[in-house]
């Protein structure tokens, strides 16, 4: 008798087992095996010889054989005391490929599917793979995708598997609706979330592509926005995404309940720790009574209190904010409870997600080690240090209790591209038309080393540079690096001369704290001034080569919240150089910078700054033209490069000065184009320079009185890099100053 698993009945099994029950199984024959060993098939079947079998034994044997995925068909025969198992093996996949996937790389799809070359082909597995591919495309915003598996039979029981993919268009967000918003418009709320309505000007933005995870995060962003502005009861009632019939667009609808807006009526700090006097800690509260409730300020205060308590030695405490609301009056009280925690020590620091970056690169940024006392402030500092590396798009740190006095610190990072290859063509009012190419890797070989090679050619200049930095030299918190550079500069417009500079630099840097660092450097370069036939006699006197051998240092105190886009904090630096260790130049030089950043109402960022410098020759040597200070262009908007300077009365050439002072204030504000990286700004710049010590004032136009310019501009963080456009209008100047209204610049500056 013969039966298959498909449709097998208990009656059939009973007849087979009754037939075999009259005699014990003596032999088991298996037919159809090609790649699978006989012993392997027998072990899966689990039926032994010299034993009687029941219908349940046969049923389980068939099930086990099918569950292996090795066979497409199985049936049993009995001949006397011999059980015959006939099988048809599933083919082996020879070639597996994806066709039509332009938007998603093969490697991403391969990591999602179960099927693979040289694995056993299974129809069930292929159908599951199709669903996985569809999910990958949905996460990428393509809901109109179709996937069809093509199976090509080959000899020797092999098949080629091709997934034919029709990607379809990206599903854009057509409309975003808000229901229940009374105090803020739909445009106001859309500015707060990541999802954006599809518009023609969002050419380089992915914000208009629908993403379910992004929509979920939008709900959290809405909650944070309302909580920052006093709405402590805010809730998202529902968030619905409706897909159009053609599967090319979505309509998003957020139904919200704003709730009541609360003002802070009372602030209290309570302590259950005997050695902590609550009255001593009110100065660390970042908000005041009669202000609108702001969840961010609550969190800042908790962090501030926790950090200061840790610094004072209270590491086994936690600060818990409790909010007490009076819905009738719209007022609330905030009580910060300082409680004693159990003494906990760090058991292990576990790092995951770093497929490229070495563990030690992350671990060395931690200010807490295994076995140390668990310190929340140090963990927060460690997280900031890891984020500052700029190697990761996400850094998550949490703790997990593993014993009553031990906890693990779990660090999960999501790596991002740290290498850049740039080829650009552009225009700058300072340098004219330009072509620039460069390659930079900020995490070379996953070791945190920085390597860059750049070249640029413009109408005014040519420059080539190579740079290498090892941030942890000899496994210490000591950075070491070297730079090589060559540059030609055309100063004919300002001063009727050209200059070539070539040389190299060796530098070292170290951190006293996470915020305080110092750098030392030695620079050896050659400056060559040429093409001076029409220049001032002061410039002609300096024609030719000069060797500059300089040792210098800079000390930096950096409390900015973000290096690339600061919104809060300040930056201070002081540096000095000594030239004369060989070479032709002998001078002392001092430079200082101070920047302060402050953000108001989450949108408006103020920047206040002042830069100063002084240089003086010694040993009877004057300061050469190449080392002097010039203001204008990138350093003083509204004036040409070198536009503020002592100037030859006859040739009108800028001669520079031995000191410089430059400062101002700037306000950056949103323009409704944040997703495109465009922000506006207004500014006031004030600056002045001194004159060279070796020049007689009777032959030059010079005034040390301050110059003032006001203006407005735009900053665009474009796919090609940072672009600045400014319109500056001098309102206090000298008649001989050179001015310019429009300024366009590529690149990044502090």
C-alpha positions as CSV (number, residue, x, y, z in Angstrom):
1,X,0.0,0.0,0.0
2,X,1.1,3.6,-0.7
3,X,0.3,6.9,0.8
4,X,1.6,10.5,0.9
5,X,1.7,13.1,3.7
6,X,-0.7,15.3,1.7
7,X,-4.2,14.2,2.7
8,X,-3.0,11.3,4.8
9,X,-5.8,9.9,6.9
10,X,-5.8,8.0,10.2
11,X,-7.6,5.1,8.4
12,X,-4.7,4.7,5.9
13,X,-2.2,4.9,8.7
14,X,-4.2,2.3,10.6
15,X,-4.3,-0.1,7.6
16,X,-0.5,0.3,7.1
17,X,0.3,-0.2,10.7
18,X,-2.1,-3.2,11.0
19,X,-0.4,-4.8,7.9
20,X,3.0,-4.3,9.4
21,X,1.9,-5.3,12.9
22,X,1.8,-9.0,11.7
23,X,5.6,-8.9,11.5
24,X,8.4,-6.7,12.8
25,X,10.1,-4.2,10.4
26,X,13.3,-6.0,9.2
27,X,14.5,-3.5,6.5
28,X,14.1,0.2,5.5
29,X,14.9,1.2,2.0
30,X,15.1,4.8,0.9
31,X,14.8,5.6,-2.8
32,X,15.5,8.9,-4.5
33,X,18.4,10.2,-2.5
34,X,21.0,12.3,-4.4
35,X,22.8,14.6,-2.0
36,X,21.4,13.6,1.3
37,X,23.1,10.7,3.0
38,X,21.0,7.6,3.9
39,X,22.0,7.8,7.5
40,X,20.9,11.4,7.7
41,X,17.4,10.6,6.3
42,X,17.0,7.7,8.7
43,X,17.9,9.8,11.6
44,X,15.3,12.4,10.6
45,X,12.6,9.6,10.1
46,X,13.3,8.2,13.5
47,X,12.0,4.6,12.7
48,X,14.1,1.7,13.9
49,X,14.2,-1.8,12.5
50,X,13.1,-4.9,14.4
51,X,10.2,-2.8,15.9
52,X,6.5,-2.5,15.3
53,X,5.2,0.9,14.1
54,X,1.9,2.6,14.7
55,X,0.0,5.1,12.6
56,X,1.3,7.8,14.9
57,X,4.9,6.7,14.3
58,X,4.5,6.9,10.6
59,X,2.8,10.3,10.8
60,X,5.6,11.7,12.9
61,X,8.2,10.3,10.6
62,X,6.6,12.0,7.6
63,X,6.3,15.2,9.5
64,X,10.0,15.2,10.5
65,X,11.2,14.5,7.0
66,X,9.1,17.3,5.5
67,X,10.2,19.7,8.3
68,X,13.8,19.3,7.2
69,X,13.0,21.3,4.0
70,X,15.2,18.8,2.1
71,X,12.3,17.1,0.2
72,X,9.5,18.2,-2.0
73,X,7.7,14.9,-2.0
74,X,7.7,11.8,0.3
75,X,5.7,8.6,0.2
76,X,5.8,5.2,2.0
77,X,5.5,1.7,0.5
78,X,5.4,-1.6,2.4
79,X,6.6,-4.9,0.9
80,X,6.4,-7.7,3.5
81,X,8.6,-6.7,6.4
82,X,10.3,-3.9,4.4
83,X,9.4,-0.3,4.7
84,X,10.2,1.6,1.5
85,X,10.5,5.4,1.7
86,X,10.4,7.2,-1.7
87,X,11.6,10.8,-1.7
88,X,12.1,13.6,-4.1
89,X,14.8,16.0,-3.0
90,X,14.4,19.8,-3.2
91,X,16.8,21.3,-5.7
92,X,19.9,23.3,-4.7
93,X,20.0,27.0,-5.6
94,X,22.8,27.7,-8.1
95,X,22.6,31.4,-8.8
96,X,20.4,33.8,-6.8
97,X,20.0,37.3,-8.1
98,X,17.9,40.4,-7.9
99,X,16.7,42.2,-11.1
100,X,15.2,45.7,-11.3
101,X,16.4,46.9,-7.9
102,X,17.9,50.3,-8.7
103,X,17.1,52.0,-5.4
104,X,18.1,49.3,-3.0
105,X,21.4,47.6,-3.2
106,X,21.8,43.8,-3.6
107,X,23.7,43.5,-0.3
108,X,20.7,45.0,1.6
109,X,18.3,42.5,0.0
110,X,20.7,39.6,0.5
111,X,20.8,40.3,4.2
112,X,17.0,40.1,4.4
113,X,16.2,37.0,2.5
114,X,16.7,33.4,3.7
115,X,17.5,31.9,0.2
116,X,21.1,31.9,-0.8
117,X,23.4,30.3,-3.4
118,X,24.2,26.6,-2.6
119,X,21.3,26.4,-0.1
120,X,18.3,24.1,-0.5
121,X,15.5,25.6,-2.6
122,X,12.1,25.7,-0.9
123,X,8.9,27.3,-2.2
124,X,7.8,28.2,1.3
125,X,11.1,30.0,1.9
126,X,10.9,31.8,-1.4
127,X,7.4,33.1,-0.6
128,X,8.6,34.3,2.8
129,X,11.5,36.0,1.0
130,X,9.1,37.9,-1.3
131,X,7.3,39.3,1.8
132,X,10.6,40.3,3.3
133,X,11.6,42.2,0.1
134,X,8.3,44.0,0.1
135,X,8.8,45.1,3.7
136,X,12.2,46.4,2.9
137,X,10.7,48.6,0.1
138,X,7.9,49.7,2.3
139,X,10.4,51.0,4.8
140,X,12.0,52.9,2.0
141,X,8.7,54.5,1.1
142,X,7.9,52.4,-2.0
143,X,4.4,50.9,-1.5
144,X,3.8,50.2,-5.2
145,X,6.6,47.6,-5.5
146,X,5.9,44.1,-6.9
147,X,8.2,41.1,-6.6
148,X,8.0,38.0,-8.7
149,X,10.4,35.0,-8.2
150,X,11.5,33.3,-11.4
151,X,12.8,29.7,-11.1
152,X,15.1,28.4,-13.8
153,X,15.6,24.7,-13.8
154,X,19.2,23.4,-14.4
155,X,20.8,20.0,-14.7
156,X,21.7,17.9,-11.6
157,X,18.7,19.0,-9.7
158,X,19.8,22.6,-9.5
159,X,17.8,25.8,-10.0
160,X,18.6,29.5,-10.5
161,X,16.4,31.9,-8.5
162,X,15.8,35.4,-9.8
163,X,13.7,37.9,-7.9
164,X,12.3,40.2,-10.5
165,X,11.5,43.6,-8.8
166,X,9.4,46.4,-10.2
167,X,10.1,49.1,-7.6
168,X,7.4,51.6,-8.5
169,X,7.5,55.3,-7.5
170,X,8.2,56.5,-4.0
171,X,5.1,57.1,-1.9
172,X,5.1,60.9,-1.2
173,X,3.2,62.6,1.5
174,X,0.5,64.6,-0.3
175,X,-1.2,66.2,2.7
176,X,-0.7,66.4,6.4
177,X,-3.8,67.3,8.4
178,X,-4.0,68.2,12.1
179,X,-7.3,68.0,14.0
180,X,-7.8,69.5,17.4
181,X,-5.1,72.2,17.2
182,X,-6.4,75.5,18.5
183,X,-3.4,77.4,19.6
184,X,-1.0,76.5,16.7
185,X,-1.6,76.4,13.0
186,X,-1.0,73.4,10.8
187,X,2.1,75.1,9.4
188,X,3.4,75.7,12.9
189,X,3.1,72.0,13.7
190,X,4.4,70.7,10.4
191,X,7.6,72.7,11.1
192,X,8.0,70.6,14.2
193,X,7.8,67.1,12.7
194,X,10.0,65.2,10.4
195,X,7.4,64.3,7.8
196,X,6.7,67.0,5.2
197,X,4.2,67.6,2.4
198,X,5.6,67.0,-1.1
199,X,6.7,70.2,-2.7
200,X,8.8,70.9,-5.8
201,X,11.5,72.7,-3.8
202,X,12.2,69.7,-1.6
203,X,14.4,68.3,-4.3
204,X,17.2,67.1,-2.0
205,X,15.0,66.2,1.0
206,X,13.6,62.8,2.0
207,X,11.2,64.3,4.4
208,X,8.3,64.1,1.9
209,X,8.7,60.3,1.6
210,X,6.4,58.4,3.9
211,X,7.9,56.3,6.6
212,X,5.9,54.6,9.3
213,X,8.7,54.9,11.9
214,X,9.1,58.5,11.0
215,X,5.4,59.1,11.6
216,X,5.7,57.4,15.0
217,X,8.5,59.7,15.9
218,X,6.5,62.7,14.7
219,X,4.0,61.9,17.5
220,X,6.8,62.2,20.0
221,X,8.0,65.5,18.5
222,X,4.5,66.9,18.8
223,X,4.4,65.9,22.4
224,X,7.8,67.5,23.1
225,X,6.7,70.7,21.3
226,X,3.6,71.2,23.3
227,X,5.3,70.2,26.6
228,X,7.9,72.8,25.9
229,X,5.2,75.5,25.6
230,X,3.2,74.7,28.7
231,X,0.7,72.0,27.6
232,X,1.4,69.3,30.2
233,X,-1.7,67.3,29.3
234,X,-1.1,67.1,25.6
235,X,-1.9,63.8,23.9
236,X,-1.9,62.4,20.4
237,X,-5.4,60.8,20.1
238,X,-4.7,59.0,16.8
239,X,-2.3,59.1,13.9
240,X,-3.6,57.7,10.6
241,X,-1.8,57.2,7.2
242,X,-4.1,56.7,4.2
243,X,-2.6,55.3,1.0
244,X,-3.9,56.5,-2.3
245,X,-5.4,54.0,-4.7
246,X,-2.5,54.2,-7.1
247,X,-0.1,53.6,-4.1
248,X,1.9,56.7,-4.9
249,X,0.9,59.1,-2.1
250,X,-0.3,59.3,1.5
251,X,-2.5,61.5,3.5
252,X,-1.4,61.8,7.2
253,X,-3.9,62.8,9.8
254,X,-2.9,63.6,13.4
255,X,-5.8,64.0,15.9
256,X,-4.5,65.8,19.0
257,X,-5.8,67.0,22.3
258,X,-3.9,70.1,23.4
259,X,-5.2,70.2,26.9
260,X,-4.7,73.1,29.3
261,X,-1.7,75.4,29.3
262,X,0.0,75.6,32.7
263,X,2.2,78.2,34.4
264,X,4.7,77.3,37.1
265,X,3.3,78.4,40.5
266,X,5.8,76.9,42.9
267,X,9.3,75.3,42.7
268,X,10.5,73.1,45.6
269,X,13.6,71.0,46.2
270,X,13.2,68.3,48.9
271,X,15.9,65.9,50.1
272,X,15.6,62.7,52.0
273,X,19.4,62.4,52.2
274,X,20.7,63.7,55.6
275,X,23.9,65.4,54.3
276,X,22.1,67.3,51.5
277,X,20.6,70.7,52.4
278,X,17.9,71.3,49.8
279,X,18.1,75.1,50.2
280,X,21.7,75.1,48.8
281,X,20.6,73.7,45.4
282,X,18.0,76.2,44.1
283,X,20.7,78.1,42.1
284,X,20.8,75.1,39.7
285,X,17.1,75.4,38.8
286,X,17.0,76.7,35.2
287,X,13.5,78.2,35.2
288,X,11.5,80.5,37.4
289,X,8.0,80.8,38.9
290,X,5.3,82.4,36.8
291,X,6.9,81.0,33.6
292,X,5.1,78.6,31.3
293,X,5.7,75.0,32.0
294,X,8.6,73.6,29.9
295,X,9.5,69.9,30.0
296,X,13.0,70.7,28.6
297,X,13.7,73.0,31.5
298,X,12.6,70.3,33.9
299,X,15.0,67.9,32.3
300,X,17.8,70.4,32.3
301,X,17.3,71.1,36.0
302,X,17.4,67.3,36.8
303,X,20.6,67.0,34.8
304,X,22.1,70.0,36.4
305,X,21.3,68.9,39.9
306,X,22.5,65.4,39.2
307,X,25.8,66.5,37.8
308,X,26.5,69.0,40.6
309,X,25.6,66.5,43.3
310,X,27.9,64.0,41.6
311,X,30.8,66.5,41.6
312,X,30.2,67.2,45.3
313,X,30.6,63.4,46.0
314,X,26.9,62.5,46.2
315,X,27.0,59.8,43.5
316,X,24.4,57.5,45.0
317,X,21.5,59.8,44.7
318,X,18.8,60.5,42.1
319,X,16.7,63.5,41.4
320,X,13.0,62.8,40.7
321,X,10.8,65.6,39.4
322,X,7.1,65.4,40.5
323,X,4.5,67.6,38.8
324,X,1.3,68.6,40.6
325,X,-1.3,70.2,38.4
326,X,-4.4,72.3,39.2
327,X,-6.5,72.0,36.0
328,X,-9.0,74.7,37.3
329,X,-6.4,77.4,37.8
330,X,-4.0,76.3,35.1
331,X,-1.1,76.3,37.5
332,X,1.3,73.6,38.6
333,X,4.0,73.0,41.2
334,X,7.3,71.2,40.5
335,X,8.9,69.3,43.3
336,X,12.4,67.9,42.8
337,X,12.9,65.0,45.2
338,X,16.6,64.1,46.0
339,X,16.6,60.5,47.0
340,X,19.3,58.1,48.1
341,X,20.0,55.2,45.7
342,X,21.6,51.9,46.5
343,X,25.4,51.8,46.0
344,X,25.9,50.5,42.5
345,X,29.1,49.8,40.7
346,X,29.8,49.3,36.9
347,X,29.9,45.6,36.1
348,X,30.5,45.7,32.3
349,X,30.4,48.2,29.5
350,X,28.8,46.5,26.5
351,X,29.2,48.1,23.0
352,X,27.1,47.0,20.1
353,X,26.3,48.3,16.6
354,X,29.9,49.3,15.7
355,X,30.5,47.0,12.7
356,X,33.5,49.1,11.5
357,X,34.6,51.2,14.4
358,X,36.9,49.4,16.9
359,X,35.5,49.0,20.5
360,X,38.5,50.8,21.9
361,X,37.7,54.0,19.9
362,X,34.4,54.2,21.7
363,X,35.6,52.9,25.1
364,X,38.4,55.4,25.4
365,X,35.9,58.3,25.2
366,X,34.2,57.0,28.4
367,X,34.9,58.8,31.7
368,X,33.9,55.8,33.7
369,X,35.4,52.3,33.8
370,X,34.3,48.8,34.8
371,X,34.5,48.6,38.6
372,X,34.0,52.3,39.1
373,X,31.1,53.8,41.1
374,X,28.0,54.2,38.9
375,X,28.0,57.9,38.1
376,X,25.2,59.4,36.0
377,X,27.1,62.6,35.4
378,X,30.1,60.8,34.0
379,X,28.0,58.6,31.8
380,X,26.3,61.7,30.4
381,X,29.7,63.2,29.7
382,X,30.8,60.0,28.1
383,X,27.8,60.0,25.8
384,X,28.6,63.6,24.7
385,X,32.2,62.6,24.0
386,X,31.1,59.7,21.8
387,X,28.6,61.9,19.9
388,X,31.3,64.5,19.3
389,X,33.3,61.9,17.4
390,X,30.8,62.4,14.6
391,X,31.1,58.8,13.6
392,X,27.6,57.8,14.5
393,X,24.1,58.8,13.6
394,X,22.7,57.5,16.9
395,X,24.2,56.9,20.3
396,X,22.0,55.2,22.9
397,X,23.3,54.5,26.4
398,X,21.2,52.7,29.0
399,X,22.0,50.7,32.2
400,X,20.8,47.3,33.3
401,X,21.0,46.0,36.8
402,X,22.7,42.6,36.9
403,X,23.0,42.3,40.7
404,X,21.9,44.2,43.8
405,X,25.1,46.3,43.6
406,X,26.2,46.0,40.0
407,X,24.9,47.3,36.7
408,X,25.9,47.0,33.1
409,X,26.2,50.0,30.8
410,X,24.9,49.1,27.4
411,X,26.1,51.3,24.5
412,X,24.4,50.9,21.1
413,X,25.6,53.0,18.2
414,X,24.5,53.3,14.6
415,X,27.4,54.1,12.3
416,X,27.3,56.6,9.5
417,X,29.6,57.4,6.7
418,X,32.8,59.1,7.9
419,X,34.5,59.3,4.5
420,X,33.9,62.0,2.0
421,X,34.9,62.4,-1.6
422,X,34.1,65.9,-2.8
423,X,34.3,67.3,-6.3
424,X,32.8,70.7,-6.7
425,X,32.6,73.6,-9.0
426,X,31.4,76.9,-7.7
427,X,31.9,80.7,-7.3
428,X,33.1,82.9,-4.5
429,X,33.2,86.6,-4.4
430,X,36.5,86.3,-2.6
431,X,38.2,83.8,-4.9
432,X,36.1,83.9,-8.1
433,X,35.2,80.7,-10.0
434,X,36.7,77.6,-8.3
435,X,37.1,73.9,-8.8
436,X,37.8,71.8,-5.7
437,X,38.3,68.1,-5.1
438,X,39.2,66.2,-2.0
439,X,39.0,63.0,0.0
440,X,38.6,62.9,3.7
441,X,38.2,59.9,6.1
442,X,37.6,60.8,9.7
443,X,37.6,57.2,11.0
444,X,40.4,55.6,9.0
445,X,40.3,51.8,9.3
446,X,37.9,52.2,12.2
447,X,40.7,53.5,14.4
448,X,39.5,57.1,14.7
449,X,42.4,58.4,12.6
450,X,41.8,61.3,10.3
451,X,43.2,61.5,6.8
452,X,42.5,64.1,4.2
453,X,43.9,65.1,0.8
454,X,42.6,68.2,-0.9
455,X,43.2,70.3,-4.0
456,X,41.6,73.5,-5.2
457,X,42.0,75.9,-8.1
458,X,40.2,79.2,-8.4
459,X,40.8,82.4,-10.3
460,X,42.8,83.8,-7.4
461,X,44.4,80.8,-5.8
462,X,45.7,77.3,-6.1
463,X,46.1,75.1,-3.0
464,X,47.1,71.5,-2.2
465,X,47.2,69.9,1.2
466,X,47.6,66.6,3.0
467,X,46.7,66.0,6.6
468,X,46.9,63.1,9.0
469,X,45.8,63.0,12.7
470,X,46.1,60.2,15.3
471,X,43.7,61.2,18.1
472,X,45.2,58.8,20.7
473,X,48.9,58.9,20.1
474,X,50.7,56.0,21.9
475,X,47.4,55.0,23.5
476,X,47.2,58.3,25.4
477,X,44.8,61.2,25.3
478,X,47.3,62.9,23.1
479,X,46.6,63.7,19.5
480,X,49.4,63.9,17.0
481,X,49.3,65.0,13.4
482,X,51.1,66.4,10.4
483,X,50.2,68.8,7.6
484,X,51.8,69.4,4.2
485,X,50.6,72.4,2.1
486,X,51.3,74.4,-1.0
487,X,49.4,77.5,-2.0
488,X,49.5,80.3,-4.6
489,X,47.5,83.5,-4.0
490,X,46.8,86.4,-6.3
491,X,46.6,89.7,-4.3
492,X,46.8,91.9,-7.4
493,X,43.4,93.5,-6.7
494,X,44.2,94.5,-3.1
495,X,48.0,95.0,-3.2
496,X,49.5,94.4,-6.6
497,X,51.5,91.3,-5.7
498,X,51.3,87.5,-5.8
499,X,52.5,85.1,-3.1
500,X,53.5,81.4,-3.0
501,X,53.5,79.5,0.3
502,X,54.8,75.9,0.8
503,X,55.7,74.0,4.0
504,X,54.6,71.6,6.6
505,X,53.5,71.4,10.2
506,X,53.8,68.9,13.1
507,X,51.3,69.3,15.9
508,X,50.2,67.7,19.2
509,X,47.1,68.2,21.3
510,X,45.8,67.0,24.6
511,X,42.8,67.4,26.9
512,X,43.0,68.5,30.5
513,X,39.3,67.9,30.7
514,X,36.6,67.1,28.2
515,X,36.2,70.9,27.6
516,X,39.7,72.2,28.1
517,X,42.4,71.3,25.6
518,X,45.8,72.6,24.4
519,X,47.6,72.3,21.1
520,X,51.3,72.8,20.3
521,X,52.8,73.0,16.8
522,X,55.9,73.5,14.8
523,X,55.6,75.1,11.3
524,X,58.3,75.4,8.7
525,X,57.2,77.3,5.6
526,X,58.6,79.4,2.8
527,X,56.7,82.5,1.6
528,X,57.6,84.0,-1.8
529,X,56.3,87.4,-2.9
530,X,56.5,88.1,-6.6
531,X,55.0,90.1,-9.5
532,X,55.4,93.4,-7.6
533,X,56.3,95.7,-10.5
534,X,53.2,97.9,-10.0
535,X,53.1,97.5,-6.2
536,X,53.8,99.9,-3.4
537,X,57.5,100.5,-2.6
538,X,56.8,99.0,0.8
539,X,55.8,95.8,-0.9
540,X,58.6,95.8,-3.5
541,X,61.1,95.9,-0.7
542,X,59.8,92.5,0.4
543,X,60.0,90.8,-3.0
544,X,61.6,87.3,-2.9
545,X,61.7,84.3,-0.6
546,X,61.5,84.2,3.2
547,X,61.7,81.2,5.5
548,X,59.4,81.2,8.5
549,X,60.2,78.7,11.4
550,X,57.5,79.0,14.0
551,X,56.7,77.2,17.3
552,X,53.3,77.9,18.8
553,X,50.5,76.8,21.1
554,X,46.7,77.3,21.5
555,X,44.6,76.6,24.5
556,X,40.9,76.1,24.0
557,X,37.9,76.0,26.3
558,X,34.9,74.7,24.4
559,X,31.5,74.5,26.1
560,X,29.4,74.5,22.9
561,X,26.5,71.9,22.8
562,X,27.4,71.0,19.2
563,X,30.6,71.7,17.3
564,X,29.0,71.8,13.8
565,X,25.7,73.6,14.7
566,X,26.0,75.2,18.1
567,X,22.9,76.5,19.8
568,X,24.1,77.0,23.4
569,X,27.4,77.4,25.1
570,X,30.6,79.3,24.5
571,X,34.0,78.9,23.0
572,X,37.3,80.5,24.2
573,X,40.8,80.2,22.7
574,X,44.1,81.9,23.2
575,X,47.2,81.2,21.1
576,X,50.7,82.5,20.6
577,X,53.6,81.9,18.2
578,X,57.3,82.5,18.3
579,X,59.2,82.8,15.0
580,X,62.9,82.8,14.8
581,X,64.2,79.3,15.4
582,X,66.2,79.6,12.3
583,X,64.7,81.1,9.1
584,X,64.3,84.8,8.2
585,X,61.4,86.0,10.3
586,X,61.5,87.0,13.9
587,X,58.3,87.9,15.6
588,X,55.9,87.2,18.5
589,X,52.3,86.7,17.7
590,X,49.2,86.5,20.0
591,X,45.6,85.6,19.0
592,X,42.4,85.3,21.0
593,X,38.8,84.3,20.2
594,X,35.6,84.3,22.2
595,X,32.1,83.1,21.0
596,X,28.9,82.9,22.9
597,X,25.7,81.1,21.6
598,X,22.2,81.5,23.0
599,X,19.0,80.1,21.6
600,X,15.6,81.7,22.4
601,X,12.3,79.9,22.0
602,X,14.0,77.0,20.2
603,X,14.2,78.9,17.0
604,X,16.3,82.1,17.3
605,X,20.1,81.6,17.9
606,X,22.2,84.5,19.0
607,X,25.9,84.5,18.4
608,X,28.2,87.1,20.0
609,X,31.9,87.0,19.1
610,X,35.2,88.9,19.4
611,X,38.6,88.1,17.8
612,X,41.8,89.9,18.5
613,X,45.4,89.6,17.4
614,X,48.8,91.2,17.8
615,X,52.1,90.6,16.2
616,X,55.5,92.3,16.8
617,X,59.0,91.8,15.5
618,X,62.0,91.5,17.7
619,X,65.8,91.4,17.3
620,X,65.6,94.4,15.0
621,X,63.4,92.6,12.5
622,X,60.1,94.0,11.2
623,X,56.9,92.0,10.6
624,X,56.8,91.0,7.0
625,X,53.7,91.4,4.8
626,X,52.8,87.7,4.8
627,X,52.3,87.7,8.6
628,X,50.3,90.9,9.0
629,X,46.5,91.2,9.7
630,X,44.0,92.2,7.0
631,X,40.3,92.7,7.6
632,X,37.5,92.2,5.1
633,X,35.9,89.5,3.0
634,X,35.4,86.5,5.2
635,X,36.4,88.4,8.4
636,X,34.4,91.6,8.1
637,X,31.3,91.5,6.0
638,X,30.5,94.6,3.9
639,X,34.2,95.1,3.1
640,X,36.4,93.6,0.4
641,X,39.3,91.2,1.3
642,X,41.9,93.5,2.8
643,X,39.4,96.3,2.6
644,X,40.2,97.6,6.1
645,X,43.9,98.2,6.2
646,X,46.6,100.8,6.1
647,X,46.8,101.7,2.4
648,X,49.5,103.3,0.2
649,X,48.4,106.7,-0.8
650,X,49.8,106.4,-4.3
651,X,49.1,102.8,-5.4
652,X,46.2,102.2,-3.0
653,X,47.7,98.8,-2.0
654,X,46.6,97.3,1.3
655,X,49.6,96.9,3.6
656,X,48.0,95.2,6.5
657,X,48.6,95.9,10.2
658,X,50.3,94.6,13.3
659,X,47.1,94.2,15.3
660,X,43.5,93.5,14.7
661,X,40.2,93.6,16.6
662,X,37.0,92.2,15.2
663,X,33.7,91.3,16.7
664,X,29.9,91.5,16.4
665,X,26.6,89.9,16.9
666,X,24.5,87.7,14.7
667,X,20.9,86.3,14.9
668,X,20.0,83.2,13.0
669,X,16.3,82.4,12.5
670,X,14.1,79.9,10.6
671,X,12.6,80.7,7.3
672,X,10.3,77.7,7.0
673,X,12.9,75.8,4.9
674,X,14.7,74.0,7.7
675,X,14.3,70.6,6.0
676,X,16.3,72.0,3.1
677,X,19.0,73.2,5.5
678,X,18.3,77.0,4.8
679,X,18.3,79.5,7.6
680,X,18.4,83.3,7.6
681,X,20.4,85.7,9.7
682,X,21.0,89.3,10.4
683,X,24.3,90.7,11.8
684,X,26.3,93.6,13.0
685,X,30.1,93.5,12.5
686,X,32.6,95.9,14.1
687,X,36.4,95.9,13.5
688,X,39.6,97.7,13.0
689,X,43.3,97.1,12.4
690,X,46.6,98.8,13.3
691,X,49.3,99.8,10.9
692,X,52.7,98.1,10.2
693,X,55.4,99.4,12.6
694,X,58.0,100.0,9.9
695,X,55.8,102.3,7.7
696,X,55.8,106.1,7.9
697,X,52.2,107.3,8.3
698,X,52.8,110.2,6.0
699,X,52.9,107.9,3.0
700,X,49.8,105.9,3.9
701,X,46.1,106.3,4.6
702,X,45.4,104.9,8.0
703,X,42.9,105.2,10.9
704,X,42.4,103.0,13.9
705,X,38.8,104.1,14.3
706,X,36.2,101.3,14.3
707,X,34.4,100.3,11.1
708,X,30.8,99.1,11.4
709,X,28.6,97.1,9.0
710,X,25.1,95.7,9.2
711,X,23.4,93.3,7.0
712,X,21.5,90.1,6.4
713,X,22.2,86.7,4.8
714,X,21.4,83.1,4.4
715,X,23.1,79.8,5.3
716,X,22.4,76.7,3.2
717,X,23.7,73.3,4.3
718,X,23.5,71.9,0.8
719,X,24.4,68.5,-0.6
720,X,27.5,70.2,-2.0
721,X,28.6,71.6,1.4
722,X,27.9,74.7,3.4
723,X,27.1,77.8,1.4
724,X,27.0,81.3,2.9
725,X,25.4,84.3,1.2
726,X,25.6,87.7,2.9
727,X,24.6,91.3,2.0
728,X,26.7,93.7,4.1
729,X,26.3,97.5,4.3
730,X,29.0,99.6,5.9
731,X,27.6,102.4,8.0
732,X,30.9,103.6,9.5
733,X,34.0,103.6,7.3
734,X,36.9,105.6,6.0
735,X,36.9,107.1,2.5
736,X,39.8,104.9,1.4
737,X,38.3,101.6,2.6
738,X,37.3,99.1,-0.1
739,X,33.7,97.9,0.3
740,X,31.5,95.1,-1.2
741,X,27.8,94.5,-0.6
742,X,27.5,90.9,-1.8
743,X,29.5,88.0,-0.5
744,X,29.3,84.3,-1.4
745,X,31.4,81.7,0.3
746,X,31.7,77.9,0.3
747,X,33.1,76.1,3.4
748,X,32.7,76.0,7.1
749,X,33.8,78.5,9.7
750,X,33.3,79.0,13.4
